[in-house]
């Protein structure tokens, strides 16, 4: 069921439209190219929200903000949709300062305050926990991510938020799929909507259809004060980087394949795979006179 307002345009509606734009967009380029990019990202974000039934009007969402281009883009697009009267939820931005060396603590609070964005800054020294648990030279990302997610769930509960909203985009989903395929022996990716193990917080990924290249262009045009995700120095040599390079090479050779792969994830045929838990192969048998020529 579509829980979003039935508005076919991207024009602003309601009281929030009186100022002409959300403060976040006061200095954006006026070019046709940027306007097309902005509308494309808004359309794809809204499509994901509708396709996966993310919205229950009146709820409160905790929007995770790391300081990278993707989370900035997520927050901006959600605020834009809300300003246009297309997202009937309350938004609370949240940054978890994990104690990485040289993390610039002032950037996110200054940016959020300057743009009048409701937020919470939480300090938890997970960096020391990670470096204590893992040997020197290890990649910290996996453990760091798990610790971060646990704190974000807690903060969502404390703030009365029903959903934790993350900035994972199309490429993140595809890379995760191929990492699971090549290294995990399973067909799985990042779902656009997921219930946590405790059953009290829903994880949402509204950028599931958005291309990383578009988000990068958007971030550059919006002049977000980016904080690099290499403060701990553990980003080199990741399996994810290999997946990213592979997908980029495929897209270069055969443009449009990434969109095709994403569409494939919405068009699964269990009877044409090999998972006996999803399809009862034992009960499958031929019926006399049945034409099966198109089934292979």
ZATOR-650019 format. One record per residue (C-alpha): residue in three letters; z, y, x. Coordinates in pm, 1 decimal. Example, Ala and Ser with C-alpha at 12.3 -4.5 7.8 and 13.67 -1.06 7.14 Angstrom:
REM residues 2
+--------+----------+----------+----------+
! residu !       pz !       py !       px !
+--------+----------+----------+----------+
!    ALA !    780.0 !   -450.0 !   1230.0 !
!    SER !    714.0 !   -106.0 !   1367.0 !
+--------+----------+----------+----------+
END
This chain:
REM residues 296
+--------+----------+----------+----------+
! residu !       pz !       py !       px !
+--------+----------+----------+----------+
!    UNK !      0.0 !      0.0 !      0.0 !
!    UNK !    -94.2 !    342.7 !    136.2 !
!    UNK !    223.2 !    548.9 !    166.0 !
!    UNK !     53.7 !    856.6 !    315.9 !
!    UNK !    -58.7 !   1152.8 !    105.8 !
!    UNK !   -409.8 !   1107.1 !    -30.7 !
!    UNK !   -561.7 !   1389.5 !    172.0 !
!    UNK !   -920.1 !   1338.2 !    288.1 !
!    UNK !   -937.6 !   1636.0 !    522.2 !
!    UNK !   -737.8 !   1732.0 !    827.7 !
!    UNK !   -661.2 !   2080.6 !    698.9 !
!    UNK !   -294.3 !   2190.3 !    692.2 !
!    UNK !   -103.2 !   2182.5 !    364.9 !
!    UNK !    232.1 !   2309.4 !    242.1 !
!    UNK !    477.5 !   2559.3 !    392.7 !
!    UNK !    424.0 !   2443.5 !    748.4 !
!    UNK !     63.1 !   2561.4 !    729.5 !
!    UNK !    155.9 !   2927.4 !    688.2 !
!    UNK !    181.9 !   2990.6 !   1060.7 !
!    UNK !   -169.8 !   2857.0 !   1122.1 !
!    UNK !    -64.4 !   2586.3 !   1370.7 !
!    UNK !    233.9 !   2404.1 !   1510.1 !
!    UNK !    375.4 !   2601.4 !   1806.6 !
!    UNK !    268.7 !   2319.1 !   2034.6 !
!    UNK !    -94.9 !   2416.1 !   1970.6 !
!    UNK !    -73.8 !   2791.8 !   2012.1 !
!    UNK !   -262.8 !   2799.1 !   2343.9 !
!    UNK !   -508.8 !   2511.5 !   2299.7 !
!    UNK !   -879.5 !   2554.6 !   2380.5 !
!    UNK !  -1095.3 !   2678.3 !   2093.4 !
!    UNK !  -1398.9 !   2481.1 !   2209.5 !
!    UNK !  -1595.4 !   2250.5 !   1982.0 !
!    UNK !  -1536.9 !   1967.8 !   2229.0 !
!    UNK !  -1157.6 !   1998.4 !   2208.9 !
!    UNK !  -1160.7 !   2027.1 !   1830.5 !
!    UNK !  -1365.3 !   1707.0 !   1807.1 !
!    UNK !  -1128.6 !   1530.8 !   2046.1 !
!    UNK !   -822.6 !   1646.1 !   1852.7 !
!    UNK !   -967.5 !   1537.9 !   1518.0 !
!    UNK !  -1075.7 !   1200.9 !   1658.6 !
!    UNK !   -727.3 !   1128.8 !   1790.6 !
!    UNK !   -568.6 !   1243.9 !   1464.8 !
!    UNK !   -805.6 !   1025.2 !   1263.5 !
!    UNK !   -740.1 !    715.5 !   1475.9 !
!    UNK !   -364.3 !    773.6 !   1474.5 !
!    UNK !   -358.4 !    813.1 !   1100.2 !
!    UNK !   -578.4 !    505.7 !   1059.6 !
!    UNK !   -331.3 !    294.2 !   1258.0 !
!    UNK !    -40.0 !    433.5 !   1056.8 !
!    UNK !   -216.8 !    338.1 !    734.1 !
!    UNK !   -359.0 !      2.6 !    848.5 !
!    UNK !    -19.6 !   -127.2 !    956.3 !
!    UNK !    189.6 !     33.4 !    679.2 !
!    UNK !    409.1 !    226.7 !    920.7 !
!    UNK !    533.3 !    498.7 !    686.9 !
!    UNK !    810.0 !    500.9 !    430.6 !
!    UNK !    845.0 !    864.7 !    317.7 !
!    UNK !   1176.0 !   1026.4 !    403.0 !
!    UNK !   1257.4 !    803.2 !    698.6 !
!    UNK !   1347.8 !    931.0 !   1044.0 !
!    UNK !   1151.4 !    829.2 !   1354.0 !
!    UNK !   1275.2 !    833.0 !   1713.5 !
!    UNK !    975.7 !    925.6 !   1931.3 !
!    UNK !   1020.8 !    803.8 !   2288.7 !
!    UNK !    914.2 !   1071.7 !   2537.1 !
!    UNK !    883.8 !    967.0 !   2901.3 !
!    UNK !    703.3 !   1273.7 !   3029.8 !
!    UNK !    372.4 !   1089.5 !   3076.2 !
!    UNK !     43.4 !   1184.1 !   2914.9 !
!    UNK !     61.9 !    913.1 !   2648.8 !
!    UNK !    406.0 !    996.2 !   2510.9 !
!    UNK !    329.8 !   1369.6 !   2515.4 !
!    UNK !      7.4 !   1298.5 !   2326.8 !
!    UNK !    190.7 !   1078.0 !   2076.9 !
!    UNK !    447.3 !   1346.4 !   2001.8 !
!    UNK !    184.1 !   1619.7 !   1968.7 !
!    UNK !    -34.4 !   1414.3 !   1733.4 !
!    UNK !    259.8 !   1314.2 !   1513.7 !
!    UNK !    375.9 !   1675.8 !   1493.1 !
!    UNK !     20.4 !   1780.0 !   1409.6 !
!    UNK !     -3.3 !   1523.3 !   1130.0 !
!    UNK !    336.3 !   1630.5 !    996.0 !
!    UNK !    233.0 !   1997.1 !   1002.6 !
!    UNK !    -81.5 !   1907.7 !    806.8 !
!    UNK !    130.1 !   1739.7 !    538.5 !
!    UNK !      7.1 !   1392.0 !    631.6 !
!    UNK !    322.3 !   1238.4 !    778.2 !
!    UNK !    625.4 !   1253.9 !    543.4 !
!    UNK !    890.6 !   1152.0 !    796.2 !
!    UNK !   1139.2 !   1334.5 !   1017.2 !
!    UNK !   1068.5 !   1325.4 !   1391.1 !
!    UNK !   1323.6 !   1326.8 !   1671.9 !
!    UNK !   1192.2 !   1325.3 !   2029.4 !
!    UNK !   1404.5 !   1137.9 !   2280.9 !
!    UNK !   1391.3 !   1119.5 !   2659.0 !
!    UNK !   1596.1 !    861.0 !   2844.7 !
!    UNK !   1673.6 !    988.3 !   3193.9 !
!    UNK !   1713.6 !    661.5 !   3384.9 !
!    UNK !   1836.8 !    810.1 !   3709.7 !
!    UNK !   1518.9 !    772.4 !   3916.2 !
!    UNK !   1529.8 !    964.4 !   4243.9 !
!    UNK !   1386.6 !   1315.7 !   4222.1 !
!    UNK !   1349.2 !   1306.3 !   3842.7 !
!    UNK !   1297.1 !   1670.5 !   3733.6 !
!    UNK !   1565.2 !   1694.4 !   3465.5 !
!    UNK !   1470.9 !   2042.0 !   3344.2 !
!    UNK !   1105.7 !   1985.0 !   3250.9 !
!    UNK !   1138.2 !   1801.0 !   2921.2 !
!    UNK !   1432.2 !   2001.7 !   2776.2 !
!    UNK !   1258.0 !   2327.9 !   2867.8 !
!    UNK !    932.2 !   2214.8 !   2709.5 !
!    UNK !   1093.3 !   2083.2 !   2390.7 !
!    UNK !   1312.6 !   2390.1 !   2345.2 !
!    UNK !   1020.5 !   2627.0 !   2406.3 !
!    UNK !    824.7 !   2457.6 !   2127.7 !
!    UNK !   1110.2 !   2424.0 !   1881.4 !
!    UNK !   1102.5 !   2042.8 !   1881.2 !
!    UNK !   1413.2 !   1854.0 !   1770.9 !
!    UNK !   1519.6 !   1623.7 !   2052.9 !
!    UNK !   1788.3 !   1427.7 !   2232.6 !
!    UNK !   1815.7 !   1383.3 !   2607.6 !
!    UNK !   2013.7 !   1076.2 !   2710.8 !
!    UNK !   2124.9 !    994.1 !   3066.2 !
!    UNK !   2171.3 !    627.9 !   3161.3 !
!    UNK !   2150.5 !    521.3 !   3525.2 !
!    UNK !   1942.9 !    206.7 !   3477.3 !
!    UNK !   1771.0 !    270.9 !   3810.4 !
!    UNK !   2084.1 !    165.6 !   4000.1 !
!    UNK !   2114.3 !   -146.5 !   3784.3 !
!    UNK !   1753.4 !   -243.7 !   3856.4 !
!    UNK !   1773.9 !   -184.1 !   4231.4 !
!    UNK !   2100.0 !   -381.7 !   4244.7 !
!    UNK !   1950.9 !   -679.9 !   4057.6 !
!    UNK !   1609.9 !   -697.2 !   4228.8 !
!    UNK !   1531.9 !   -735.4 !   4600.5 !
!    UNK !   1382.8 !   -443.9 !   4792.2 !
!    UNK !   1006.1 !   -423.5 !   4751.5 !
!    UNK !   1004.3 !   -581.9 !   4405.5 !
!    UNK !    826.9 !   -428.8 !   4108.5 !
!    UNK !   1092.8 !   -275.2 !   3887.2 !
!    UNK !    883.5 !   -211.2 !   3574.7 !
!    UNK !    967.6 !   -519.5 !   3367.6 !
!    UNK !   1346.8 !   -502.2 !   3399.4 !
!    UNK !   1341.9 !   -123.2 !   3379.7 !
!    UNK !   1146.0 !   -142.8 !   3054.1 !
!    UNK !   1385.2 !   -394.9 !   2897.7 !
!    UNK !   1688.2 !   -183.8 !   2983.3 !
!    UNK !   1518.7 !    129.5 !   2852.7 !
!    UNK !   1424.8 !    -39.2 !   2524.9 !
!    UNK !   1784.0 !   -151.8 !   2467.3 !
!    UNK !   1915.3 !    202.8 !   2505.8 !
!    UNK !   1643.0 !    342.2 !   2279.7 !
!    UNK !   1738.3 !     93.6 !   2006.8 !
!    UNK !   2098.5 !    207.1 !   2038.1 !
!    UNK !   2000.6 !    573.7 !   2019.1 !
!    UNK !   1784.0 !    505.1 !   1713.2 !
!    UNK !   2084.7 !    352.1 !   1539.0 !
!    UNK !   2310.9 !    640.2 !   1638.4 !
!    UNK !   2059.8 !    895.4 !   1510.3 !
!    UNK !   1990.1 !    716.5 !   1182.6 !
!    UNK !   1629.4 !    638.9 !   1277.6 !
!    UNK !   1457.7 !    341.8 !   1116.6 !
!    UNK !   1176.5 !    333.2 !   1372.5 !
!    UNK !   1128.9 !    365.2 !   1747.0 !
!    UNK !    782.3 !    509.9 !   1811.4 !
!    UNK !    607.9 !    436.1 !   2143.0 !
!    UNK !    295.5 !    580.8 !   2306.1 !
!    UNK !    108.9 !    259.8 !   2389.9 !
!    UNK !   -265.5 !    300.9 !   2341.4 !
!    UNK !   -577.0 !     81.4 !   2313.1 !
!    UNK !   -591.5 !     -4.7 !   2683.8 !
!    UNK !   -221.3 !    -96.1 !   2696.0 !
!    UNK !   -278.3 !   -346.2 !   2417.2 !
!    UNK !   -587.6 !   -497.0 !   2577.8 !
!    UNK !   -425.2 !   -519.5 !   2921.0 !
!    UNK !   -123.9 !   -697.0 !   2770.7 !
!    UNK !   -352.4 !   -940.5 !   2590.4 !
!    UNK !   -531.3 !  -1038.7 !   2911.5 !
!    UNK !   -206.9 !  -1056.5 !   3109.5 !
!    UNK !    -75.6 !  -1305.2 !   2852.7 !
!    UNK !   -407.2 !  -1491.7 !   2855.3 !
!    UNK !   -436.2 !  -1518.5 !   3234.5 !
!    UNK !    -71.1 !  -1548.0 !   3334.5 !
!    UNK !    128.5 !  -1643.9 !   3024.8 !
!    UNK !    -94.7 !  -1908.4 !   2868.2 !
!    UNK !    -79.2 !  -1751.6 !   2522.0 !
!    UNK !   -280.2 !  -1527.6 !   2291.8 !
!    UNK !    -57.1 !  -1226.3 !   2235.9 !
!    UNK !    -65.1 !   -850.5 !   2282.1 !
!    UNK !    140.5 !   -546.2 !   2180.8 !
!    UNK !    154.8 !   -536.8 !   1799.9 !
!    UNK !    120.7 !   -194.3 !   1635.9 !
!    UNK !    429.7 !   -275.5 !   1428.8 !
!    UNK !    719.1 !   -499.1 !   1531.5 !
!    UNK !   1073.1 !   -564.6 !   1407.1 !
!    UNK !   1333.6 !   -585.3 !   1682.2 !
!    UNK !   1541.9 !   -900.5 !   1730.4 !
!    UNK !   1840.8 !   -750.3 !   1549.7 !
!    UNK !   1622.8 !   -668.2 !   1250.3 !
!    UNK !   1737.2 !   -306.4 !   1215.2 !
!    UNK !   1474.1 !   -103.6 !   1404.8 !
!    UNK !   1097.6 !   -118.3 !   1365.8 !
!    UNK !    884.5 !    -51.3 !   1675.5 !
!    UNK !    567.4 !    146.8 !   1598.4 !
!    UNK !    260.4 !    213.1 !   1812.4 !
!    UNK !     48.0 !    469.4 !   1622.6 !
!    UNK !   -190.3 !    517.3 !   1919.0 !
!    UNK !   -310.0 !    155.0 !   1899.3 !
!    UNK !   -670.5 !    261.7 !   1831.7 !
!    UNK !   -673.5 !    560.0 !   2070.5 !
!    UNK !   -857.5 !    538.4 !   2403.3 !
!    UNK !   -664.3 !    620.2 !   2718.5 !
!    UNK !   -948.8 !    840.2 !   2842.3 !
!    UNK !   -925.1 !   1051.6 !   2526.9 !
!    UNK !   -549.4 !   1086.2 !   2567.5 !
!    UNK !   -597.2 !   1197.3 !   2926.5 !
!    UNK !   -849.2 !   1464.1 !   2820.6 !
!    UNK !   -611.8 !   1571.2 !   2544.2 !
!    UNK !   -318.7 !   1597.9 !   2786.1 !
!    UNK !   -521.4 !   1808.2 !   3029.1 !
!    UNK !   -637.1 !   2043.5 !   2754.5 !
!    UNK !   -284.2 !   2074.3 !   2613.9 !
!    UNK !   -145.8 !   2138.8 !   2964.9 !
!    UNK !    146.6 !   1903.6 !   2919.1 !
!    UNK !    399.4 !   1925.3 !   3207.6 !
!    UNK !    341.3 !   1567.6 !   3322.4 !
!    UNK !    615.5 !   1377.3 !   3502.8 !
!    UNK !    454.8 !   1093.2 !   3705.7 !
!    UNK !    573.3 !    736.8 !   3647.9 !
!    UNK !    597.6 !    660.1 !   4018.1 !
!    UNK !    935.6 !    813.4 !   4093.0 !
!    UNK !   1080.9 !    476.2 !   4191.2 !
!    UNK !    785.4 !    385.7 !   4412.0 !
!    UNK !    728.0 !     44.4 !   4253.2 !
!    UNK !    392.2 !     88.9 !   4084.4 !
!    UNK !    150.3 !    -54.4 !   4340.6 !
!    UNK !      3.8 !   -403.5 !   4310.5 !
!    UNK !     89.3 !   -464.6 !   3946.5 !
!    UNK !    -92.1 !   -736.7 !   3753.9 !
!    UNK !   -155.6 !   -473.9 !   3486.7 !
!    UNK !   -359.2 !   -270.4 !   3735.0 !
!    UNK !   -585.8 !   -570.1 !   3788.8 !
!    UNK !   -636.1 !   -604.4 !   3412.9 !
!    UNK !   -711.8 !   -233.5 !   3387.1 !
!    UNK !   -973.6 !   -255.5 !   3662.8 !
!    UNK !  -1132.1 !   -559.6 !   3498.2 !
!    UNK !  -1155.0 !   -391.6 !   3157.9 !
!    UNK !  -1292.9 !    -70.7 !   3307.1 !
!    UNK !  -1562.3 !   -271.4 !   3486.6 !
!    UNK !  -1655.5 !   -452.0 !   3164.5 !
!    UNK !  -1672.7 !   -122.0 !   2975.8 !
!    UNK !  -1889.3 !     30.2 !   3247.4 !
!    UNK !  -2131.1 !   -262.5 !   3237.5 !
!    UNK !  -2127.4 !   -299.4 !   2857.9 !
!    UNK !  -2016.0 !     23.7 !   2687.5 !
!    UNK !  -1822.5 !    -23.7 !   2366.2 !
!    UNK !  -1666.0 !   -358.3 !   2458.7 !
!    UNK !  -1308.6 !   -224.6 !   2443.0 !
!    UNK !  -1351.0 !   -123.8 !   2079.8 !
!    UNK !  -1505.7 !   -463.8 !   2007.9 !
!    UNK !  -1207.6 !   -638.9 !   2168.2 !
!    UNK !   -962.2 !   -436.4 !   1958.9 !
!    UNK !  -1156.9 !   -523.2 !   1644.7 !
!    UNK !  -1144.6 !   -890.3 !   1745.7 !
!    UNK !   -764.6 !   -875.7 !   1735.0 !
!    UNK !   -788.1 !   -783.2 !   1366.7 !
!    UNK !  -1027.3 !  -1071.1 !   1293.3 !
!    UNK !   -847.5 !  -1388.4 !   1402.3 !
!    UNK !   -966.6 !  -1729.0 !   1282.3 !
!    UNK !   -693.0 !  -1989.4 !   1340.0 !
!    UNK !   -926.0 !  -2276.8 !   1244.9 !
!    UNK !  -1147.9 !  -2185.3 !   1541.8 !
!    UNK !   -865.7 !  -2187.0 !   1795.8 !
!    UNK !   -636.8 !  -2471.0 !   1908.9 !
!    UNK !   -288.6 !  -2381.4 !   1782.5 !
!    UNK !   -169.3 !  -2670.6 !   1564.4 !
!    UNK !    118.6 !  -2457.7 !   1434.8 !
!    UNK !   -125.8 !  -2209.7 !   1281.9 !
!    UNK !   -381.0 !  -2453.1 !   1145.5 !
!    UNK !   -333.0 !  -2805.5 !   1009.8 !
!    UNK !   -601.9 !  -2992.2 !   1199.3 !
!    UNK !   -453.3 !  -3326.5 !   1093.6 !
!    UNK !   -530.8 !  -3250.4 !    729.6 !
!    UNK !   -886.5 !  -3144.9 !    805.4 !
!    UNK !  -1152.7 !  -3389.0 !    696.3 !
!    UNK !  -1515.3 !  -3391.0 !    592.0 !
!    UNK !  -1611.0 !  -3363.5 !    226.2 !
!    UNK !  -1929.5 !  -3541.1 !    116.6 !
!    UNK !  -2215.6 !  -3299.9 !     62.4 !
!    UNK !  -2032.9 !  -3003.2 !    221.2 !
!    UNK !  -2252.8 !  -2780.1 !    440.8 !
!    UNK !  -2064.8 !  -2692.4 !    760.6 !
!    UNK !  -2358.3 !  -2560.8 !    962.9 !
!    UNK !  -2218.8 !  -2205.3 !    972.2 !
!    UNK !  -1863.8 !  -2302.7 !   1068.3 !
!    UNK !  -1915.8 !  -2346.6 !   1443.7 !
+--------+----------+----------+----------+
END
